[in-house]
Amino acid sequence: MFAAFALHLQRLWWRPRLSPLTALLGPLAWLVGTVAAHRRATQAAAARLPVPVIVVGNVIVGGAGKTPTVIALVAQLRGWGWTPGIVSRGHGRVDATPLLLDRQTPAAGVTPAAFGDEPVLMHRRTGAPVAVARRRRDAALRLLNAHPAVDILVADDGLQHHGLPRDIELVVFDGRGLGNGWPLPAGPLRERASQIWPAPRPDGAPAPARFIVVNGRWPAPPALALPAPPDCCWEAERRLGGVVDLAAWARGEAASAAELDGLRGHAVLACAGIGDPERFFSMLEACGLRIRRLPMPDHADFDPLPWPPSTGEVLVTEKDAVKLVGRALGATRVRVVTLDFGLPRGLTDALQAALAAPPAPAGAPR
């Protein structure tokens, strides 16, 4: 019953106005927003690290496209001549101590249980070293100590983790926008909407450069407008790249757009354990596929398998694929659908300029 109530509440979050139920939760939302604003205002400035740090995060709960943004950003940084590393919390980890995932990590130990599903996927897609820890600063120091050639860090989902210093913040939204614009539990925000473009810190600490990327198109009216300067906001370029058998994907083989086209008109089961499964399903349908939907909770462990043993073919996301590699799948053919995610040219120009700029003076936005 609680799960059904939570699902109903989350659906209400994405309406442009409060419902009677979410209005009742307004006082709790005010408290959450006040605590988040106080934490942001009073958190002592973290000591800088020896390399620049770009934090990729969001202000809405659930997935918004942070992982494909990190993957695309790492590729872009390499194109500019940087040697990036990645730090992350590692969702679902029980151990709080830093753990390093790199090319020397034994294959048997590279599991979502040890590192989290998203860190495993980011390392698989980029080859960059990834360090995970409850305290992102500890992860950063672990990675830099092990890989002295790394000269820039990309932090996955660390926007509200103020103990990690940062030079640039990249805030990711998806096509759902701000929903009703309220903090939890009345709405989907982790902090007040006004904090999306925060004022300079009262202690005069240097302000990181902040940019916003929308993973899709910002919702049309009557949805709430994005409370940030238009010249600091961009819409990302995203499309499905193709499909590849799970075993071939695990070996690093590329997905085939032709095979994805070959599925047009075919009825197939699509399963997704991501923040917004409907986004994945809608993209498949836009490619001409006839799908049966099987949405799963974000970070679902797929144990046991959620589809009947008689299922002939299943399409999954890459985030889900990392939890299926090496599993007994019976007669079911699991195929992985990849995502092509490109950073907009205006955003890459702005990022490159921010990386080239000297550190901002105390209290001044960049």
N, C-alpha and C positions, 0 to 999 in steps of 0.2 A: 504494500500500500504506500509506504514511504517513497519507493522508487517511482510509482505512478504520480504521486504528488510533486516530486522533484522535477519530473519530466514536464508536467503541466506548467509548473512555475517557470521553467526555462523557456517554454514557448511564449509565455506572457512577457518575458524580458525583451523580446525582439519586436514588440509592438511600439509604435512611436510615442504612445502615452501610457501613463499608469492605468492599470486595471483596479477594480476594488480590492483584489487580493494584494497586489504589489503596493498599493497605497497604504494598506495596513502595516506593511513592512517598512514604511518610510522612516520611522524613528531609528530602527536598527541600521538602515542604510546611511542615515545622517551620522550615526556613531562610527560606522566603518570609514566613511569619508573623512571624518574629523581625525581619527587615529592615523590614517594613511597620510593626511596632510601634515600632521604634527611630526610624524616620523621623518617625512621628507625634509621638513624645515629645521629639525633639531639634530639630525644625524650629522655627526662630525665628518668633515671632508676626509675621505679615505686617502691614505698615503699613495702617491703615484707609483706605478710599476715602471720598470725600465723600458717598456715598449708601449706603443699606442694600443688602446683598447676600444673596440666598437661593440656596443651592447645592442643586441637585437631582441626586442621584447614587445609586449602588448599590454594594453590596459583593460582588455576584455578577458573574461575567463574562457578557458577552452582554447582550441586551436584557431589560429588566424592566418597561418602560413609562415610561421617563424622558421621552421626547418628548411623548406625550399629556399627561403630568403638567405639563410646562413650558407647553404650550399652554393647558391649563385654568387654570394658576396665573396666567398673563399676563392672561387674561380676568377672573379674579377680582380681581386687583389693579386693573385698570381700573375695575371696578365700585366699588371703594373710593375711587377718585379719584386713584390713582397713575398715573404715566406710565412704564411699564416698558421696559427694553431687555434684550436677551439676549446672553450671551457663550457661546462654545463653542470646543472644540478644532478641530472640523471634521474628522471622521474621514476619512482617506485623502488629505488635502492634503499636497503635497510642500513647498510654501512655508511657512516658519515665521513670516513677518512678518504683522502684523495686517492684516486686510482687512475692510472694512465693506460690509454688504448692507443697503440701505434703498431707499426709493421712488425715489431718484435714480439708483440703479445701472442702467446700460443692460441691457435685457432679454437681449441676446445674451450678456452676461457672467454671468448668473445661472445657473450650472451646478453640479451636484454636484462636478465635477472642481475647480472653483475654490473652493467653500465647504464641500463635504461635503453628503451627502444630507439629513441631519437639519436643519442650519441653513437650507437652502433650504425645506424643508417648514415649519419653524417660522415663518419670515418669511412664507411664502405664507398660512398659516393665521391668523396674528395681525396681520400688517402692522407689527409692532414692528421697530425696527432691530436687526440682529444683527451682532456683530463676532466674527471667528474669529482665533485665533492659538494657537501652541503653548503660549505662556505666557498663561494666562487674564487675568492682571493687565494685560498689554499690550493685550489685546483690550478690557478694560474701559476703560482710559484712552483708547483710540482712539475708542470709542463715546461716552464722556462728552464728549470734546473736540468731536466732530462734532454731538452732540445735547444741548446744555445743558439742554433741558427734561426730559430723562430724570432721574427722581428715585429710581429703584430698579432694581437689576439682578437678573436671574435667570440663574444659571450652569447650563448644561446639562452634566451629567457631569463635575463637578469635585470630587467628594467626597475623592479622594485627592490632589488638586492643592493642596497646603498653601500654595503661594505666593500664592493668592488669599484675601484676608480674607473672612470671612463672618459674618453676624449670625444666620442661620438655616440649618440643614441639614435637608433633606427627603430621607430615605432611602427608595428605592422597591424593593419586592419584587414578584414575580409569584406565581402560584399554585404554583410549584415549591418555594417556601420556601428553606431553607438547603441542600437536598440532604443530603449526609453531614456537613456542618458543617466540612469541612477546607479549608485554603487550597490554591491551585494547587501542584503539578499533581495532588495526590491528590483534590482536591475543587474546587468551583466558586467559592470565595471569594477575593477579592483581598487580604483580610487576615483575621486570626483572628476567630472569631465573637464573642469577648469585646470586640472593638473596635467592635461594632455599637452598644454603649452604653458609650463609653469613660469612664474615670475622669478627673477634672480634671487638667489639664496640670501637671507638676511645677514649671514655671517661673512658675506663677501667672497665666498669660495668661487673659484673659476667655474663657469657654466659650460657644460659640454655642448657641442653642436648637436642639434636635434632635427631629424628629418622624419617624414611620414611616408610610408609606402602602403598603398591599398592593393591587396591581393584580389583583384577583380575590379568592379566598378562601384563607386560609392552609391548607396541607394538613392533613388529619386525621391522628391517630396511625396508625402509629408514626413519622410524620415528626417532626423535631426541633421543639421549641417555639421561639418567637421570644424571644431573650434581651434583652428590653427591657420597660420598665414598660407594662402594658396600657393605662394612661390616656394614653399617648403614641403609640398605634398605632391606625390606622383602615383599614378596607377601602373601596376606591374603588368608585364606581358606574360601570359600563362596559357598553356594548352597541353593536352595529353601528347606525350611523345611517341608512345607505341606500347606493344605488349611483348613479353618474353616469358618463357617457361620459368618456373621458380628455380629449378636446379641450374639452368643457364644463367639466370640473374645472379645466383649465389656465386657463380664462377666469374662474374664480371662481364658477361656478354651483353651486348647492347640490345635494347628493345627495337622492335620492327614496327614502323608506322604502317607498312603494307599489311602486316598481319592484323593490326587494329582495324584497318579499312575492311579486311576480309571478314570481320565479325559483324559488319553492318547487316541488319535485318535478322540476326540470329538471337534467339532467346537464351540468356545466360544469367547465372546468379552472380551478383556483385555484392561483395562484403567489404565493409570499411569500419575500422575502429579508430576513427580520428575525431577531432573536435566538431566538425560539421560534415557528417557523412553525406548529406544531401548534395553538397557541393560536388563531391566525387560522382555521385549518381547522375546529377544533371549534366556533367561534362561528358559522361559516357553516352547519355541519350542524345546530346547535341552532336555526337559523332555518328549517330544513326543506329546505335545498338538498342535492342529490346532487352531490358534487364528486369530481373526480380531483385528487389532491394532486401539486403540483410544488414541493417545498421547495428553497430556495436558501440559500447561505451568507449570513450577515448582511452587509449593505452590498454585496451582489452588484451588479455594474455592468450586467448584462443586455446585454452585448455579447460575442458575438452573442445574439440572442433565444433563450431556452431552450426554446421550444415549437416544434413542427413548423410549417412555413409553411401547412399545410392546416388549422390550428386555427381554428375559427370564432369562439369567444368565450373570453376570459380575464378572470378577476377578480383584481385586485391590491390591495395595500395602498397607502395614500398615500405611505409612505416609498419604495416602489418606483416609484410613479407619477412622481415628480420626475425619475427617470432615463429615462423613456419619452416624456416630452413632446417633441414635434417629431421623433420618430424615425419612420422608414419601417416600418410595421407590416403591410404587405401587406393581405390580406383579413381579417385577424384584428381583431375588435372588442374592444378593451381597455376594461374598465369598472373604475372605482375604487370600492372599498368604504371608506366613512368610518367613523370610530369616535367615538361620543359618550362622553366621559369626564368625570365629575363628581367634584369634590372633596367628601368627606364634610363634613357640617355641623360636626361636632365638630372636625375638622381646621381648617376655615376660621376657626372661632371662636378656636382656639389660635394660628393664624398671626396673626390680627388683634391678639390680645392681645400676642403677642411683638413685633410691629412697633410697638405703642404703648408698650412698656415701655422704660425708660431702659437704657442699656448695663449689662451685668452687671458687678459688681465683680470684680477680678482673682481668677481661680481658682474662681469660683462658677458652678455650672451655672444655666441659666435655665429 
